[in-house]
């Protein structure tokens, strides 16, 4: 047996599939893509004995039809990749419903290990399940588990190791009736004639799918050696069965499968009358009603952002002190000049300005993990769907919108669950208005600089709520104009309430924080260096000119100081030092304004001044098209290079103390509000634009997606800043 074993994890949503994946793979999971379908999956590797388990977490699916990308990916992976074993996650409390996927897997003939998860929930609900009887009737290994507590994980790994090795096993045969069975066998016989084709290894399952008019299965047979004969036999079978079952033989197939599952469930499951389902029921009576549910949801989100800001703030300050200490250690030890400036201002000033916000990212995703693992997030989706549907947003789009708070890229890819093309376009257009985690550093920077600490969490909550409201309002506008049409209703399964595990929370939070750090030390690192060069070149005032001006200043004051008395000499010496500092500050200012970044910023500054921004913010906004975190990185590079009074001041202090050429303050609270709104709404990052182009598959809609957010951001920021200034808030 080979040492590397590939395990595919399948299961319906809310069965604990991801929890099992995390338990098996640890923190080694990574996002992957497979050819033919572009839905993301997770992969992880873990050593078990002398073998390495390669774990692939396939998307949650209720069956193996071809109605969605998730189902297609799962089927193709099982048929084409031929995993050594398939781990089927079954929710014990909803056994009969979950067995539908299990039966289809066994019909396919793949080696299956059934994980009977959440048996504690089944016990609480008064459900008794005979796992050994399931194993005997289906001829599979069945492992009872409580995945969130880690119970049964070692037995599961051992079962996977023992079951793996044979790509396909003897498939389960369901009795579909004499007429249907006969036609399935005829089609399967033709499929087996081309042994090189994957369909020959699961011929009966493929024949069943062909009778069910499964388009993806039919397309996969284009290279079959007996294709012409196969199509003739298939057409004849469909015609014959249609005459017997009055054009509804597909319904007969489904009914026979459900009857098999129902009889199986009756044999292995007993339900008592004294279940303990009252806690979930009582909570749902409160949490799933709009009257109470929406205020509760808003209160939960307010608490989340308040905790994020209050807990992260002291950690952010500690990291900032550490970065400042690192800069002071390097100062004067790298020979001065451009090399030292690159290290201190470019790397530490740029990347460091982004790293400071890692605690905020970690805490935000830890909070989201708690809401998701507890089962509350599904209730929030159920509650908010009612409000969204009134504005025309499809019910199923709530999940992609929630994903948008993490990252817009997977959120847009998740819109593939929407069957209606118009609904998909609408969701893809509005998702970038949802504030992703990359915008969080900008919000934290500005809120921390210009608002009282005790209100910072509430303001951050308001910003995120405003981004969601903006998406809903634009949805209503688009739905009532260019994208008219009804929305599809959302069918959502509410999982039972669970107690989140510390391991699960930390893994979820660390996974996202690690992704953020990876960007900081790769993409943002390179971006910060490029920005440093853009800010420092070309040089307008060289070091030799600066040194000459300093020498001339010292010479000018030297003769006067020599002839003055002690008190007057001290005053003159202080004036000389101030003038020397002005020489350095003026040179830095001239160099920044004459640099590539300065020239670009100056060119667009006239358009930004009505919004309350100067050219430095303009450079940051342009760089933010690469990645929104780079807005902070850019400001860190520019303000560290420019310098302010007090060289060890933080970026927040730099923003508050920065001035315009006329001496007035460059940043005010109103300017910060305007900038937050602009960053919230304007053009998304390049990665998001790329996936929008891929998913929209239409140049016209892509141009709309690329242009309208910036136009909207400009109008909103302009109105807010100008009206605020007229009301006296711009001073």
C-alpha positions as CSV (number, residue, x, y, z in Angstrom):
1,X,0.0,0.0,0.0
2,X,1.3,3.4,-0.8
3,X,2.4,5.7,2.0
4,X,0.4,8.7,0.9
5,X,-3.3,8.2,1.4
6,X,-5.8,10.6,-0.2
7,X,-9.0,11.1,1.9
8,X,-12.0,13.0,0.5
9,X,-14.4,14.5,3.1
10,X,-18.0,14.9,1.9
11,X,-21.2,15.7,3.7
12,X,-24.2,18.0,3.7
13,X,-23.8,21.5,5.2
14,X,-24.0,21.8,9.0
15,X,-22.9,18.2,9.6
16,X,-19.6,19.2,11.2
17,X,-17.5,18.5,8.1
18,X,-15.1,21.4,8.6
19,X,-14.7,20.5,12.3
20,X,-13.7,16.9,11.3
21,X,-11.3,18.3,8.7
22,X,-9.7,20.5,11.3
23,X,-9.5,17.7,13.8
24,X,-7.7,15.4,11.3
25,X,-5.5,17.9,9.5
26,X,-4.7,20.2,12.4
27,X,-3.6,23.7,11.4
28,X,-2.1,22.5,8.1
29,X,-5.1,23.3,5.9
30,X,-4.8,25.3,2.7
31,X,-7.2,26.5,0.1
32,X,-6.9,24.8,-3.3
33,X,-8.5,24.7,-6.7
34,X,-9.2,21.8,-9.1
35,X,-9.4,21.9,-12.9
36,X,-12.8,22.0,-14.5
37,X,-14.5,23.7,-11.6
38,X,-13.2,26.8,-9.7
39,X,-14.9,26.3,-6.4
40,X,-12.4,26.5,-3.5
41,X,-11.7,23.4,-1.3
42,X,-9.4,22.9,1.6
43,X,-6.4,20.5,1.6
44,X,-4.4,19.3,4.6
45,X,-1.7,16.8,5.3
46,X,-1.0,14.9,8.5
47,X,1.2,11.9,9.4
48,X,-0.5,8.9,10.9
49,X,1.8,6.1,11.8
50,X,4.1,5.4,8.8
51,X,1.6,7.0,6.4
52,X,0.7,10.5,5.3
53,X,-3.0,11.3,5.1
54,X,-3.8,14.0,2.4
55,X,-7.1,15.3,3.4
56,X,-9.4,17.1,0.9
57,X,-12.4,18.9,2.3
58,X,-14.9,19.0,-0.5
59,X,-17.8,21.5,-0.6
60,X,-20.9,20.7,1.4
61,X,-23.6,19.1,-0.7
62,X,-26.9,17.2,-0.2
63,X,-26.4,14.9,-3.2
64,X,-24.5,14.1,-6.3
65,X,-26.7,15.8,-8.9
66,X,-25.2,18.5,-11.3
67,X,-27.3,21.5,-10.3
68,X,-24.5,23.5,-8.7
69,X,-20.7,23.9,-9.0
70,X,-20.3,22.3,-5.5
71,X,-22.0,19.0,-6.6
72,X,-20.1,18.9,-9.9
73,X,-16.7,19.4,-8.1
74,X,-17.5,16.6,-5.6
75,X,-18.5,14.2,-8.3
76,X,-15.6,14.9,-10.6
77,X,-13.1,14.6,-7.7
78,X,-14.5,11.2,-6.7
79,X,-14.6,9.9,-10.3
80,X,-11.4,11.4,-11.7
81,X,-9.1,11.7,-8.7
82,X,-10.1,8.3,-7.2
83,X,-9.4,9.0,-3.5
84,X,-8.2,6.1,-1.4
85,X,-11.2,6.6,0.9
86,X,-14.2,8.8,1.2
87,X,-15.2,10.1,4.6
88,X,-18.9,10.7,4.7
89,X,-20.0,13.0,7.5
90,X,-23.5,12.2,8.7
91,X,-25.4,14.3,11.2
92,X,-26.8,11.6,13.6
93,X,-29.7,13.8,14.6
94,X,-30.9,14.1,11.0
95,X,-29.8,10.6,9.9
96,X,-32.5,9.9,7.3
97,X,-31.9,13.1,5.4
98,X,-28.1,12.7,5.4
99,X,-28.3,9.1,4.2
100,X,-29.4,10.3,0.8
101,X,-25.8,11.3,0.0
102,X,-24.4,8.2,1.7
103,X,-26.5,5.9,-0.5
104,X,-25.4,7.8,-3.7
105,X,-21.8,7.4,-2.7
106,X,-22.2,3.7,-2.1
107,X,-24.0,3.3,-5.5
108,X,-21.0,5.0,-7.1
109,X,-18.8,2.3,-5.6
110,X,-16.2,4.4,-3.8
111,X,-14.7,3.1,-0.5
112,X,-16.7,4.9,2.1
113,X,-16.2,5.4,5.9
114,X,-19.3,6.8,7.6
115,X,-18.6,9.3,10.4
116,X,-21.8,9.4,12.5
117,X,-21.2,12.8,14.0
118,X,-23.0,14.7,16.8
119,X,-24.3,11.5,18.5
120,X,-24.6,13.6,21.7
121,X,-27.2,15.8,19.9
122,X,-29.1,12.7,18.7
123,X,-29.1,11.4,22.3
124,X,-30.4,14.7,23.6
125,X,-33.2,14.6,21.0
126,X,-34.2,11.1,22.1
127,X,-32.8,9.3,19.1
128,X,-31.0,6.0,19.4
129,X,-28.9,4.8,16.5
130,X,-27.4,1.3,16.0
131,X,-24.2,2.1,14.3
132,X,-23.2,-1.6,14.0
133,X,-26.5,-2.3,12.2
134,X,-25.8,0.5,9.7
135,X,-22.3,-1.0,9.1
136,X,-23.8,-4.5,8.5
137,X,-26.6,-3.4,6.2
138,X,-24.5,-1.1,4.1
139,X,-21.2,-3.1,4.4
140,X,-19.2,0.0,5.5
141,X,-17.3,1.1,8.5
142,X,-19.3,3.4,10.8
143,X,-17.6,5.5,13.4
144,X,-19.8,7.3,16.0
145,X,-18.2,10.7,16.9
146,X,-18.5,14.0,18.6
147,X,-16.1,15.9,16.4
148,X,-16.2,19.2,18.2
149,X,-14.9,17.4,21.3
150,X,-12.4,15.2,19.4
151,X,-14.2,12.0,20.5
152,X,-13.6,9.1,18.1
153,X,-11.0,10.8,16.0
154,X,-8.3,8.1,16.5
155,X,-10.8,5.4,15.6
156,X,-11.7,7.4,12.5
157,X,-8.1,7.7,11.3
158,X,-7.6,4.0,11.8
159,X,-10.7,3.1,9.8
160,X,-9.6,5.4,7.0
161,X,-6.2,3.7,6.9
162,X,-7.8,0.3,6.8
163,X,-10.4,1.2,4.2
164,X,-8.1,2.9,1.8
165,X,-6.2,1.3,-1.1
166,X,-8.9,0.1,-3.5
167,X,-10.2,2.9,-5.7
168,X,-13.6,1.3,-6.3
169,X,-15.4,-1.4,-4.4
170,X,-18.6,-3.4,-5.0
171,X,-21.3,-0.8,-5.4
172,X,-24.6,-0.8,-3.5
173,X,-27.5,-2.0,-5.6
174,X,-30.9,-0.5,-5.0
175,X,-34.0,-2.2,-6.4
176,X,-35.6,0.3,-8.7
177,X,-38.2,-2.2,-10.0
178,X,-38.0,-4.8,-12.8
179,X,-38.4,-2.4,-15.8
180,X,-35.9,0.2,-14.5
181,X,-33.4,-2.3,-13.3
182,X,-33.4,-4.0,-16.7
183,X,-32.7,-0.7,-18.6
184,X,-30.0,0.3,-16.1
185,X,-28.2,-3.1,-16.7
186,X,-28.4,-2.7,-20.5
187,X,-26.8,0.8,-20.3
188,X,-24.2,-0.3,-17.8
189,X,-23.2,-3.2,-20.1
190,X,-22.4,-0.8,-22.8
191,X,-20.5,1.5,-20.4
192,X,-18.2,-1.4,-19.3
193,X,-17.1,-2.0,-22.9
194,X,-14.6,0.9,-22.7
195,X,-12.4,-0.2,-19.7
196,X,-10.2,2.8,-20.1
197,X,-13.1,5.2,-19.3
198,X,-13.8,6.0,-15.7
199,X,-17.5,5.3,-16.2
200,X,-16.7,1.6,-16.6
201,X,-15.8,1.4,-12.9
202,X,-19.1,2.8,-11.7
203,X,-21.2,1.7,-14.7
204,X,-24.5,1.2,-12.8
205,X,-24.4,4.5,-11.1
206,X,-23.5,6.3,-14.4
207,X,-26.4,4.5,-16.1
208,X,-28.7,5.7,-13.4
209,X,-27.5,9.3,-13.9
210,X,-28.0,9.0,-17.6
211,X,-31.6,7.9,-17.1
212,X,-32.1,10.9,-14.8
213,X,-30.9,13.1,-17.7
214,X,-27.9,14.4,-15.8
215,X,-26.1,16.7,-18.3
216,X,-22.7,16.7,-16.7
217,X,-22.6,12.9,-16.8
218,X,-23.7,12.8,-20.4
219,X,-21.0,15.4,-21.3
220,X,-18.3,13.3,-19.5
221,X,-18.9,10.4,-21.9
222,X,-17.9,12.3,-25.1
223,X,-14.7,10.2,-25.4
224,X,-16.3,6.9,-24.7
225,X,-15.3,4.3,-27.3
226,X,-18.9,3.0,-27.6
227,X,-20.6,6.4,-27.5
228,X,-22.9,6.0,-30.5
229,X,-24.2,2.6,-29.3
230,X,-24.5,4.1,-25.8
231,X,-26.7,7.0,-27.0
232,X,-28.9,4.6,-29.0
233,X,-29.4,2.3,-26.1
234,X,-30.1,5.3,-23.8
235,X,-32.6,6.8,-26.1
236,X,-34.4,3.5,-26.4
237,X,-34.4,3.0,-22.6
238,X,-35.8,6.5,-22.0
239,X,-38.5,5.9,-24.6
240,X,-39.5,2.5,-23.2
241,X,-39.6,3.8,-19.5
242,X,-41.5,6.9,-20.5
243,X,-44.2,4.7,-22.0
244,X,-44.4,2.6,-18.8
245,X,-44.3,5.4,-16.2
246,X,-46.2,8.1,-18.2
247,X,-43.1,10.3,-18.8
248,X,-42.3,10.3,-15.0
249,X,-39.8,7.4,-14.6
250,X,-37.3,9.9,-13.1
251,X,-39.7,10.4,-10.2
252,X,-40.0,6.6,-9.8
253,X,-36.2,6.4,-9.5
254,X,-36.2,9.1,-6.8
255,X,-39.1,7.5,-4.9
256,X,-37.4,4.0,-4.9
257,X,-34.2,5.5,-3.5
258,X,-36.1,7.4,-0.8
259,X,-38.1,4.3,0.0
260,X,-34.8,2.4,0.5
261,X,-33.4,5.1,2.8
262,X,-36.7,5.3,4.8
263,X,-36.7,1.5,5.4
264,X,-33.0,1.6,6.3
265,X,-33.6,4.4,8.8
266,X,-36.5,2.5,10.4
267,X,-34.2,-0.5,11.0
268,X,-31.3,1.4,12.6
269,X,-33.0,4.3,14.4
270,X,-35.4,4.6,17.3
271,X,-36.9,7.8,18.5
272,X,-38.2,8.2,22.1
273,X,-40.8,10.7,23.1
274,X,-38.7,12.3,25.8
275,X,-36.1,14.3,23.9
276,X,-34.2,17.4,25.1
277,X,-34.8,19.6,22.1
278,X,-36.4,22.3,24.2
279,X,-33.4,24.6,24.5
280,X,-32.9,25.0,20.7
281,X,-36.7,25.4,20.2
282,X,-37.0,28.0,22.9
283,X,-34.1,30.0,21.7
284,X,-35.3,29.9,18.1
285,X,-38.7,31.2,19.1
286,X,-36.9,34.3,20.2
287,X,-33.9,34.6,17.8
288,X,-35.7,33.8,14.5
289,X,-38.5,36.4,14.9
290,X,-37.8,39.8,13.3
291,X,-39.2,41.7,16.2
292,X,-36.6,40.3,18.6
293,X,-34.1,38.7,16.3
294,X,-32.9,41.8,14.4
295,X,-32.2,43.9,17.5
296,X,-30.4,41.0,19.0
297,X,-28.3,40.5,15.9
298,X,-27.4,44.2,15.9
299,X,-26.5,44.0,19.6
300,X,-24.3,40.9,18.9
301,X,-22.5,42.7,16.1
302,X,-22.0,45.8,18.2
303,X,-20.5,43.7,21.0
304,X,-18.2,42.0,18.6
305,X,-16.7,45.2,17.2
306,X,-16.5,46.8,20.6
307,X,-14.5,43.8,21.9
308,X,-12.3,43.8,18.8
309,X,-11.3,47.4,19.3
310,X,-11.0,47.4,23.1
311,X,-8.9,44.2,23.3
312,X,-6.8,44.8,20.3
313,X,-5.9,48.4,21.1
314,X,-3.3,47.7,23.9
315,X,-1.8,44.9,21.9
316,X,-1.5,47.2,18.8
317,X,0.2,49.7,21.0
318,X,2.7,47.1,22.2
319,X,3.5,46.1,18.7
320,X,3.9,49.7,17.7
321,X,6.4,50.3,20.5
322,X,8.3,47.2,19.4
323,X,8.5,48.5,15.9
324,X,9.6,51.9,17.1
325,X,12.3,50.2,19.2
326,X,13.4,48.2,16.1
327,X,13.7,51.5,14.1
328,X,15.7,53.2,16.8
329,X,18.1,50.2,17.0
330,X,18.7,50.4,13.2
331,X,19.1,54.2,13.2
332,X,22.7,55.1,12.5
333,X,23.8,51.4,12.2
334,X,23.3,51.0,8.5
335,X,25.5,53.8,7.4
336,X,22.7,56.4,7.0
337,X,21.5,57.4,3.5
338,X,19.1,55.5,1.4
339,X,19.9,51.9,2.7
340,X,19.0,52.9,6.2
341,X,15.9,54.9,5.0
342,X,14.7,51.8,3.0
343,X,15.0,49.6,6.0
344,X,13.4,52.0,8.5
345,X,11.0,54.0,6.4
346,X,10.2,51.5,3.7
347,X,10.2,48.1,5.4
348,X,9.4,48.9,9.1
349,X,7.4,52.0,8.3
350,X,5.4,50.3,5.5
351,X,5.0,46.6,6.5
352,X,5.0,47.5,10.2
353,X,2.1,49.9,9.7
354,X,0.1,46.9,8.5
355,X,1.3,44.3,11.0
356,X,0.1,46.4,13.9
357,X,-3.5,45.4,13.0
358,X,-3.0,41.7,13.1
359,X,-4.6,41.5,16.6
360,X,-7.7,43.2,15.3
361,X,-7.9,40.7,12.4
362,X,-7.4,37.8,14.7
363,X,-10.1,38.9,17.2
364,X,-12.6,39.7,14.4
365,X,-12.3,36.2,13.0
366,X,-12.3,34.6,16.4
367,X,-15.7,36.4,17.0
368,X,-17.0,35.2,13.6
369,X,-15.9,31.6,14.4
370,X,-17.8,31.7,17.7
371,X,-21.0,32.9,15.9
372,X,-20.6,30.3,13.2
373,X,-19.7,27.3,15.4
374,X,-22.4,28.1,17.9
375,X,-25.0,27.9,15.1
376,X,-26.1,31.5,15.6
377,X,-24.8,32.7,12.2
378,X,-27.4,30.6,10.4
379,X,-30.1,32.2,12.5
380,X,-28.8,35.7,11.6
381,X,-29.0,34.7,7.9
382,X,-32.6,33.6,8.4
383,X,-33.5,36.8,10.1
384,X,-31.8,39.2,7.7
385,X,-33.0,37.3,4.6
386,X,-36.5,38.8,5.2
387,X,-35.2,42.3,5.2
388,X,-33.0,41.7,2.2
389,X,-35.7,40.1,0.1
390,X,-37.8,43.3,0.3
391,X,-35.0,45.1,-1.5
392,X,-34.6,42.4,-4.1
393,X,-31.5,40.6,-2.9
394,X,-31.8,36.9,-3.5
395,X,-32.1,34.9,-0.2
396,X,-29.2,32.6,-1.0
397,X,-26.9,35.6,-1.4
398,X,-26.8,36.2,2.3
399,X,-24.0,33.6,2.7
400,X,-21.8,35.3,0.1
401,X,-22.4,38.6,1.7
402,X,-21.3,37.3,5.1
403,X,-18.2,35.9,3.5
404,X,-17.6,39.4,2.1
405,X,-16.8,40.6,5.6
406,X,-13.8,38.3,5.4
407,X,-12.7,38.6,1.8
408,X,-14.6,39.7,-1.3
409,X,-12.8,37.1,-3.5
410,X,-14.3,33.9,-2.1
411,X,-17.6,35.8,-1.5
412,X,-18.0,36.5,-5.2
413,X,-17.0,32.9,-6.1
414,X,-19.7,31.7,-3.6
415,X,-22.4,33.4,-5.8
416,X,-22.3,30.3,-7.9
417,X,-25.0,28.9,-5.6
418,X,-27.4,31.3,-7.2
419,X,-29.1,29.7,-10.2
420,X,-30.5,32.9,-11.7
421,X,-28.1,34.8,-13.9
422,X,-29.6,38.2,-12.9
423,X,-29.3,37.4,-9.2
424,X,-25.6,36.5,-9.7
425,X,-24.8,39.7,-11.5
426,X,-26.6,41.7,-8.7
427,X,-24.7,39.9,-5.9
428,X,-21.3,40.3,-7.7
429,X,-21.9,44.0,-8.1
430,X,-22.8,44.7,-4.5
431,X,-20.5,42.4,-2.6
432,X,-17.5,44.7,-2.9
433,X,-19.4,47.3,-0.9
434,X,-19.2,45.0,2.1
435,X,-16.2,45.9,4.2
436,X,-13.7,43.1,3.9
437,X,-11.0,42.5,6.5
438,X,-8.4,44.3,4.4
439,X,-10.3,47.6,5.1
440,X,-10.2,47.0,8.8
441,X,-6.7,48.5,9.3
442,X,-7.7,51.7,7.6
443,X,-10.8,52.0,9.8
444,X,-8.9,51.2,13.0
445,X,-6.2,53.7,12.1
446,X,-8.6,56.6,11.5
447,X,-11.0,55.8,14.2
448,X,-8.2,55.4,16.7
449,X,-6.7,58.7,15.7
450,X,-9.8,60.9,15.6
451,X,-12.3,59.5,18.0
452,X,-12.5,59.0,21.8
453,X,-11.3,55.6,22.8
454,X,-14.5,54.8,24.7
455,X,-16.6,55.2,21.5
456,X,-14.2,53.6,19.1
457,X,-15.8,50.1,19.1
458,X,-19.3,51.6,18.6
459,X,-18.0,53.7,15.7
460,X,-16.3,50.6,14.1
461,X,-19.6,48.7,14.5
462,X,-21.4,51.6,12.8
463,X,-18.9,51.6,9.9
464,X,-19.5,47.9,9.2
465,X,-23.3,48.2,9.5
466,X,-23.2,51.2,7.1
467,X,-21.3,49.1,4.6
468,X,-24.0,46.4,4.8
469,X,-26.8,49.0,4.5
470,X,-25.0,50.5,1.5
471,X,-25.0,47.2,-0.2
472,X,-28.7,46.7,0.4
473,X,-29.6,50.2,-0.8
474,X,-27.6,49.7,-4.0
475,X,-29.3,46.3,-4.4
476,X,-32.7,48.0,-4.2
477,X,-31.6,50.6,-6.8
478,X,-30.3,48.1,-9.2
479,X,-33.2,45.7,-8.8
480,X,-35.7,48.5,-9.5
481,X,-33.8,49.7,-12.6
482,X,-31.4,47.7,-14.7
483,X,-31.8,44.3,-13.0
484,X,-35.5,44.0,-12.6
485,X,-36.9,40.6,-11.7
486,X,-38.0,38.4,-8.8
487,X,-35.5,36.9,-6.4
488,X,-35.2,33.3,-5.5
489,X,-36.3,32.3,-2.0
490,X,-33.6,31.1,0.5
491,X,-33.8,27.5,1.7
492,X,-31.7,27.3,4.9
493,X,-31.1,24.5,7.3
494,X,-30.7,25.7,10.9
495,X,-28.1,23.6,12.7
496,X,-28.5,22.8,16.4
497,X,-26.8,25.1,18.9
498,X,-23.3,24.0,19.9
499,X,-20.7,25.2,22.3
500,X,-17.8,26.4,20.3
501,X,-14.4,24.8,21.1
502,X,-11.4,26.9,21.9
503,X,-9.4,24.8,19.4
504,X,-11.8,25.5,16.6
505,X,-12.0,29.2,17.4
506,X,-8.2,29.6,17.5
507,X,-7.6,27.6,14.3
508,X,-10.2,29.7,12.4
509,X,-8.8,33.0,13.7
510,X,-5.1,32.0,13.2
511,X,-5.9,30.7,9.7
512,X,-7.1,34.2,8.6
513,X,-4.4,36.1,10.6
514,X,-1.8,33.9,8.9
515,X,-3.2,34.7,5.5
516,X,-3.0,38.4,6.4
517,X,0.6,38.0,7.6
518,X,1.5,36.2,4.4
519,X,0.2,39.1,2.4
520,X,2.2,41.5,4.7
521,X,5.5,39.7,4.2
522,X,5.0,39.1,0.4
523,X,2.7,41.3,-1.5
524,X,2.6,44.2,0.9
525,X,6.4,43.9,1.5
526,X,7.1,44.3,-2.2
527,X,4.5,47.1,-2.5
528,X,6.0,49.0,0.5
529,X,9.5,48.9,-1.1
530,X,8.1,50.0,-4.5
531,X,6.3,52.8,-2.7
532,X,9.5,53.8,-0.8
533,X,11.2,54.2,-4.2
534,X,8.3,56.1,-5.6
535,X,8.4,58.5,-2.6
536,X,12.2,58.9,-2.6
537,X,13.0,59.2,-6.3
538,X,13.8,61.2,-8.3
539,X,15.8,63.2,-5.7
540,X,15.1,67.0,-5.9
541,X,17.4,68.1,-3.2
542,X,20.5,65.9,-2.8
543,X,22.4,65.2,0.5
544,X,25.3,67.4,-0.7
545,X,23.0,70.4,-1.1
546,X,21.5,69.7,2.3
547,X,25.0,69.5,3.9
548,X,26.1,72.7,2.2
549,X,23.0,74.6,3.4
550,X,23.6,73.3,7.0
551,X,27.3,74.4,6.8
552,X,26.3,77.8,5.5
553,X,23.7,78.1,8.3
554,X,26.3,77.2,11.0
555,X,28.8,79.6,9.5
556,X,26.2,82.4,9.5
557,X,25.4,82.0,13.1
558,X,28.9,81.1,14.2
559,X,30.3,84.6,13.9
560,X,27.3,86.2,15.6
561,X,27.3,83.7,18.5
562,X,31.0,84.2,19.1
563,X,30.5,88.0,19.6
564,X,27.4,87.7,21.7
565,X,27.1,87.4,25.5
566,X,26.2,84.1,27.1
567,X,22.4,84.5,27.4
568,X,22.1,85.9,23.8
569,X,24.4,83.2,22.5
570,X,22.2,80.5,23.9
571,X,19.1,82.0,22.3
572,X,21.0,82.3,18.9
573,X,22.2,78.7,19.2
574,X,18.5,77.6,19.6
575,X,17.5,79.6,16.5
576,X,20.4,78.1,14.6
577,X,19.2,74.5,15.5
578,X,15.7,75.4,14.5
579,X,16.8,76.7,11.1
580,X,19.0,73.6,10.5
581,X,15.9,71.4,11.3
582,X,13.9,73.5,8.8
583,X,16.6,72.9,6.2
584,X,16.2,69.1,6.6
585,X,12.4,69.3,6.8
586,X,12.2,71.5,3.7
587,X,14.5,69.2,1.8
588,X,12.4,66.2,2.8
589,X,9.2,68.1,1.8
590,X,10.7,69.1,-1.6
591,X,11.9,65.5,-2.3
592,X,8.6,64.0,-1.5
593,X,6.7,66.5,-3.6
594,X,9.1,66.1,-6.5
595,X,9.1,62.2,-6.3
596,X,7.1,60.0,-8.6
597,X,4.5,59.5,-5.9
598,X,4.4,63.3,-5.2
599,X,3.9,64.1,-8.8
600,X,1.0,61.7,-9.2
601,X,-0.5,62.9,-5.9
602,X,-0.2,66.5,-6.9
603,X,-1.9,65.8,-10.3
604,X,-5.0,64.3,-8.7
605,X,-5.1,66.6,-5.6
606,X,-7.5,69.2,-7.1
607,X,-10.1,66.4,-7.5
608,X,-9.5,65.3,-3.9
609,X,-9.5,68.6,-2.1
610,X,-13.3,68.9,-2.1
611,X,-13.4,65.6,-0.2
612,X,-11.0,66.8,2.4
613,X,-7.9,64.9,1.2
614,X,-4.5,66.1,0.2
615,X,-2.1,64.5,-2.3
616,X,-0.7,62.1,0.3
617,X,-4.1,60.4,0.8
618,X,-4.5,60.3,-3.0
619,X,-1.3,58.3,-3.3
620,X,-2.6,55.9,-0.6
621,X,-5.9,55.5,-2.4
622,X,-4.2,54.7,-5.7
623,X,-2.0,52.1,-4.0
624,X,-5.1,50.7,-2.3
625,X,-6.3,49.3,-5.7
626,X,-3.5,46.7,-5.3
627,X,-4.7,45.8,-1.8
628,X,-6.7,47.8,0.7
629,X,-4.1,47.2,3.5
630,X,-1.5,49.1,1.4
631,X,-3.4,52.3,2.1
632,X,-2.1,52.2,5.6
633,X,1.3,51.0,4.4
634,X,1.5,53.9,2.0
635,X,0.6,56.5,4.6
636,X,3.2,54.9,6.9
637,X,5.9,55.2,4.3
638,X,5.0,58.8,3.3
639,X,4.6,60.1,6.8
640,X,7.7,58.4,8.1
641,X,9.7,59.8,5.3
642,X,8.2,63.3,5.6
643,X,8.8,63.3,9.4
644,X,6.8,65.2,12.0
645,X,7.7,66.9,15.2
646,X,8.8,64.0,17.4
647,X,10.4,61.3,15.3
648,X,9.1,58.5,17.4
649,X,5.4,59.5,17.0
650,X,3.0,56.9,15.7
651,X,1.2,57.1,12.3
652,X,-2.0,58.1,14.1
653,X,-0.1,61.0,15.7
654,X,1.4,61.9,12.3
655,X,-2.0,62.1,10.8
656,X,-3.3,64.4,13.6
657,X,-0.2,66.7,13.4
658,X,0.3,66.8,9.7
659,X,-0.2,70.2,8.1
660,X,-0.8,71.8,4.7
661,X,1.6,74.3,3.1
662,X,-0.5,77.2,4.6
663,X,0.0,75.8,8.1
664,X,-3.5,74.5,8.5
665,X,-4.2,71.0,9.7
666,X,-4.3,68.4,6.8
667,X,-6.4,65.9,8.7
668,X,-9.5,66.7,10.8
669,X,-12.2,64.3,12.1
670,X,-14.4,65.3,9.2
671,X,-11.6,64.4,6.8
672,X,-11.3,61.0,8.5
673,X,-15.0,60.3,8.2
674,X,-14.9,61.3,4.5
675,X,-11.9,59.0,4.0
676,X,-13.5,56.1,5.8
677,X,-16.6,56.4,3.5
678,X,-14.4,56.6,0.4
679,X,-12.3,53.5,1.3
680,X,-15.5,51.7,2.2
681,X,-17.1,52.2,-1.2
682,X,-14.4,52.8,-3.9
683,X,-13.0,50.4,-6.5
684,X,-12.1,47.0,-5.0
685,X,-8.6,45.5,-5.1
686,X,-7.1,43.9,-8.2
687,X,-7.8,40.4,-6.9
688,X,-11.5,41.2,-6.5
689,X,-11.6,42.8,-10.0
690,X,-10.0,39.8,-11.5
691,X,-12.6,37.4,-10.0
692,X,-15.4,39.8,-11.0
693,X,-14.2,39.7,-14.6
694,X,-14.1,35.9,-14.5
695,X,-17.5,35.5,-12.9
696,X,-19.4,38.1,-14.8
697,X,-18.2,36.9,-18.2
698,X,-19.5,40.2,-19.7
699,X,-17.4,43.2,-20.4
700,X,-20.3,45.7,-20.0
701,X,-21.1,44.5,-16.5
702,X,-17.4,44.3,-15.6
703,X,-16.9,47.9,-16.5
704,X,-20.0,48.8,-14.4
705,X,-18.5,46.8,-11.5
706,X,-15.2,48.6,-11.9
707,X,-16.5,52.2,-12.3
708,X,-19.6,52.6,-10.2
709,X,-18.1,52.0,-6.8
710,X,-15.5,54.9,-7.2
711,X,-18.2,57.2,-8.6
712,X,-20.4,56.3,-5.6
713,X,-17.6,56.8,-3.1
714,X,-16.7,60.2,-4.6
715,X,-20.3,61.5,-4.4
716,X,-20.9,60.2,-0.9
717,X,-17.6,61.6,0.5
718,X,-18.1,64.9,-1.4
719,X,-21.6,65.4,0.1
720,X,-20.5,64.4,3.6
721,X,-17.4,66.7,3.6
722,X,-19.0,69.7,2.0
723,X,-22.2,69.5,4.1
724,X,-20.1,68.9,7.3
725,X,-17.9,71.9,6.4
726,X,-21.0,74.2,5.9
727,X,-22.3,73.0,9.3
728,X,-19.0,74.0,10.9
729,X,-17.4,70.5,11.4
730,X,-14.5,71.2,9.0
731,X,-12.5,73.3,11.4
